[in-house]
Amino acid sequence: MIKHLFFDLDRTLWDFDKNSKQALVLLFSESSLDKKDIFFSDFYNYYLQVNAKLWKAYGKKEITKEFLRIERFRKTLEKWNVQDDSIVNHFSDGYVEISPKQICLFPNTIETLRELKMSGYRMHIITNGFVEVQYTKLENCLLRPYFDVIVCSEEIGINKPDPEIFNYSLKKANAVPENSVMIGDDYEVDVLGAERVGMRAYHFNPQIKESNIKHVNQITNLSQLPRKLVGL
């Protein structure tokens, strides 16, 4: 019988893409980059590429958190020959300050969490995000009361999909794999990572992205989760 639900945070409950873009729009405007003949759409699309590469490097422990936070903007702005440290730092500091305060959640997030809690499930978070940022998101979006255990990879120095972070989270929640389910948007990181330690998992795929993955446990809206869990 399933008793414990472990959720990813970014792109599963908290709409990372919308919230991140809102923060960058504001910082772009404040930095007057449009006056340098830079279009936000070009800036944003290039930033996404740079940021993704740096996050992969961070996940492999090839770079530090501090380097990632600055380099993603330094490298992006460099494409347009903007090498002003004050602008780079404005983006670096401002993004960390503004982004986690955005409050866009995926549809039916609160309603689903409320239903699951009333049904008696114990709920927890396992996230690869930075500690101070992730807690800010949970507090500002009024998500914190729904979760008992929150594990940020930075706290223990281990990222998903490493089995150790799942085992650590299970132990902290006083749960066992057989009565636990992981829900996350990243198939490799969340789903396969959890399944490797014996947990069941649901792939959250709201945009119904085309792929070769034919995972039986998939949801496109969080509201589908309560009935999917019945009988597990």
C-alpha positions as CSV (number, residue, x, y, z in Angstrom):
1,M,0.0,0.0,0.0
2,I,1.3,3.4,-1.0
3,K,1.9,5.7,2.0
4,H,4.5,8.2,0.9
5,L,4.7,10.5,-2.2
6,F,7.9,12.1,-3.2
7,F,7.6,15.1,-5.6
8,D,10.2,16.9,-7.7
9,L,9.6,20.7,-7.4
10,D,10.8,22.5,-10.6
11,R,8.7,21.7,-13.7
12,T,6.5,19.4,-11.6
13,L,4.8,21.6,-9.1
14,W,6.5,25.0,-9.6
15,D,6.3,26.1,-13.3
16,F,10.0,26.8,-13.7
17,D,9.9,27.9,-17.3
18,K,7.2,30.5,-16.8
19,N,8.6,31.9,-13.5
20,S,12.2,32.0,-14.9
21,K,11.1,33.8,-18.0
22,Q,9.2,36.4,-16.0
23,A,12.3,37.2,-13.9
24,L,14.5,37.4,-17.0
25,V,12.1,39.8,-18.7
26,L,12.3,42.2,-15.8
27,L,16.1,42.0,-15.5
28,F,16.5,42.4,-19.3
29,S,14.3,45.6,-19.1
30,E,16.2,47.0,-16.1
31,S,19.5,46.5,-17.9
32,S,18.3,48.4,-21.0
33,L,19.7,45.7,-23.3
34,D,17.1,46.5,-25.9
35,K,19.0,49.8,-26.4
36,K,22.0,47.7,-27.5
37,D,19.9,46.2,-30.3
38,I,19.4,42.9,-28.4
39,F,16.1,41.3,-28.7
40,F,14.8,39.5,-25.6
41,S,13.7,36.4,-27.6
42,D,17.3,36.0,-28.9
43,F,18.8,36.6,-25.5
44,Y,16.4,34.2,-23.8
45,N,16.8,31.3,-26.3
46,Y,20.6,31.6,-26.1
47,Y,20.5,31.8,-22.3
48,L,18.5,28.5,-22.2
49,Q,21.3,26.7,-24.1
50,V,24.1,28.1,-22.0
51,N,22.2,27.4,-18.7
52,A,21.4,23.8,-19.7
53,K,25.1,23.1,-20.4
54,L,26.3,24.6,-17.2
55,W,23.7,22.7,-15.1
56,K,24.9,19.5,-16.7
57,A,28.4,20.4,-15.7
58,Y,27.2,21.3,-12.2
59,G,25.4,17.9,-11.9
60,K,28.7,16.2,-12.7
61,K,30.4,18.3,-10.0
62,E,32.6,19.9,-12.7
63,I,31.8,23.5,-11.6
64,T,30.6,25.2,-8.4
65,K,27.2,26.8,-7.7
66,E,28.8,30.2,-7.6
67,F,30.5,29.8,-11.0
68,L,27.2,28.6,-12.5
69,R,25.2,31.6,-11.2
70,I,27.6,34.1,-12.8
71,E,28.9,32.2,-15.9
72,R,25.4,31.6,-17.4
73,F,24.9,35.3,-17.7
74,R,28.5,36.3,-18.5
75,K,28.6,33.7,-21.3
76,T,25.2,34.7,-22.7
77,L,25.9,38.4,-22.7
78,E,29.3,37.7,-24.3
79,K,27.5,36.7,-27.5
80,W,26.5,40.3,-28.0
81,N,29.9,41.6,-26.8
82,V,28.5,42.9,-23.5
83,Q,31.3,42.5,-21.1
84,D,30.2,44.8,-18.4
85,D,30.6,43.2,-14.9
86,S,27.9,45.4,-13.4
87,I,25.3,44.1,-15.9
88,V,26.5,40.5,-15.4
89,N,26.2,40.8,-11.6
90,H,22.8,42.5,-12.0
91,F,21.5,39.5,-13.8
92,S,23.3,37.0,-11.5
93,D,22.2,38.5,-8.2
94,G,18.8,39.7,-9.5
95,Y,17.8,36.3,-10.9
96,V,18.4,34.5,-7.6
97,E,16.4,37.2,-5.8
98,I,13.5,37.6,-8.2
99,S,13.0,34.2,-9.8
100,P,12.0,32.2,-6.7
101,K,9.5,34.8,-5.7
102,Q,7.4,34.1,-8.8
103,I,4.3,32.1,-8.0
104,C,3.2,30.3,-11.2
105,L,2.3,26.7,-10.4
106,F,1.1,24.0,-12.8
107,P,-2.7,23.7,-13.1
108,N,-4.4,21.9,-10.1
109,T,-1.3,21.8,-8.0
110,I,-2.8,23.1,-4.8
111,E,-6.1,21.2,-5.3
112,T,-4.3,17.9,-5.9
113,L,-2.0,18.3,-2.9
114,R,-4.9,19.1,-0.7
115,E,-6.8,16.0,-1.9
116,L,-3.8,13.8,-1.4
117,K,-3.2,15.1,2.1
118,M,-6.8,14.6,3.0
119,S,-6.5,11.0,1.7
120,G,-3.8,10.4,4.3
121,Y,-0.7,10.4,2.1
122,R,2.6,11.7,3.6
123,M,4.2,14.0,1.0
124,H,7.8,15.0,0.5
125,I,10.1,16.9,-1.9
126,I,13.3,15.7,-3.5
127,T,14.9,18.5,-5.6
128,N,18.2,19.2,-7.3
129,G,17.8,22.9,-6.7
130,F,19.7,25.2,-4.4
131,V,18.6,25.2,-0.8
132,E,17.7,28.9,-0.2
133,V,16.0,29.2,-3.5
134,Q,13.8,26.1,-3.2
135,Y,12.6,27.0,0.2
136,T,11.6,30.4,-1.0
137,K,9.6,28.9,-3.8
138,L,7.8,26.6,-1.4
139,E,7.0,29.4,1.1
140,N,5.9,32.0,-1.5
141,C,3.6,29.6,-3.3
142,L,2.0,28.3,0.0
143,L,3.3,24.8,-0.7
144,R,5.3,24.3,2.4
145,P,2.5,23.0,4.7
146,Y,1.8,20.0,2.4
147,F,5.3,18.5,2.8
148,D,6.9,16.7,5.7
149,V,10.4,16.1,4.4
150,I,12.3,18.3,2.0
151,V,15.6,17.2,0.6
152,C,17.7,19.5,-1.6
153,S,20.6,17.9,-3.4
154,E,22.9,20.8,-2.3
155,E,22.4,19.9,1.4
156,I,23.8,16.4,1.0
157,G,26.1,16.9,-2.0
158,I,24.3,14.3,-4.1
159,N,22.1,14.9,-7.1
160,K,19.3,12.9,-8.6
161,P,19.4,10.3,-10.2
162,D,22.1,9.0,-7.8
163,P,20.5,6.2,-5.7
164,E,21.9,7.7,-2.6
165,I,19.7,10.8,-2.6
166,F,16.6,8.6,-2.9
167,N,17.7,6.2,-0.2
168,Y,18.6,9.2,2.0
169,S,15.1,10.7,1.4
170,L,13.3,7.4,2.1
171,K,15.2,7.1,5.4
172,K,14.5,10.6,6.5
173,A,10.8,10.2,5.8
174,N,10.8,6.8,7.6
175,A,9.6,5.2,4.4
176,V,10.5,2.1,2.4
177,P,10.6,1.8,-1.4
178,E,7.6,-0.6,-1.5
179,N,5.2,2.0,-0.1
180,S,6.6,5.0,-1.9
181,V,6.0,6.8,-5.2
182,M,8.1,9.4,-7.0
183,I,6.5,12.0,-9.2
184,G,8.7,14.1,-11.5
185,D,9.0,15.6,-15.0
186,D,12.5,14.3,-15.8
187,Y,12.3,10.7,-17.0
188,E,15.9,9.9,-16.6
189,V,16.4,11.8,-13.3
190,D,13.2,11.3,-11.4
191,V,11.5,8.2,-12.8
192,L,14.5,5.9,-13.6
193,G,16.4,7.2,-10.6
194,A,13.5,6.3,-8.2
195,E,12.8,2.9,-9.9
196,R,16.5,1.9,-9.5
197,V,16.0,1.9,-5.7
198,G,12.7,0.0,-5.9
199,M,10.3,2.9,-5.8
200,R,7.4,3.2,-8.2
201,A,7.3,6.4,-10.2
202,Y,5.0,8.6,-12.3
203,H,6.4,10.7,-15.2
204,F,4.8,14.1,-15.2
205,N,4.6,15.1,-18.9
206,P,2.2,18.2,-19.1
207,Q,3.3,19.2,-22.6
208,I,2.9,15.6,-23.9
209,K,6.4,15.7,-25.3
210,E,7.0,13.3,-28.2
211,S,9.6,10.7,-27.3
212,N,10.4,7.1,-27.6
213,I,9.5,6.7,-23.9
214,K,6.4,4.6,-23.4
215,H,6.2,4.6,-19.7
216,V,3.0,3.1,-18.3
217,N,2.9,5.4,-15.4
218,Q,2.5,8.9,-17.0
219,I,0.3,11.8,-16.1
220,T,-0.2,15.1,-18.1
221,N,-2.1,16.9,-15.3
222,L,-1.6,16.6,-11.6
223,S,-5.3,16.1,-11.1
224,Q,-4.9,12.7,-12.6
225,L,-2.7,11.5,-9.8
226,P,-5.1,10.7,-6.9
227,R,-7.1,8.2,-9.0
228,K,-3.9,6.7,-10.4
229,L,-2.7,5.9,-6.9
230,V,-5.9,4.1,-5.9
231,G,-5.1,0.4,-5.6
232,L,-1.4,0.7,-5.7
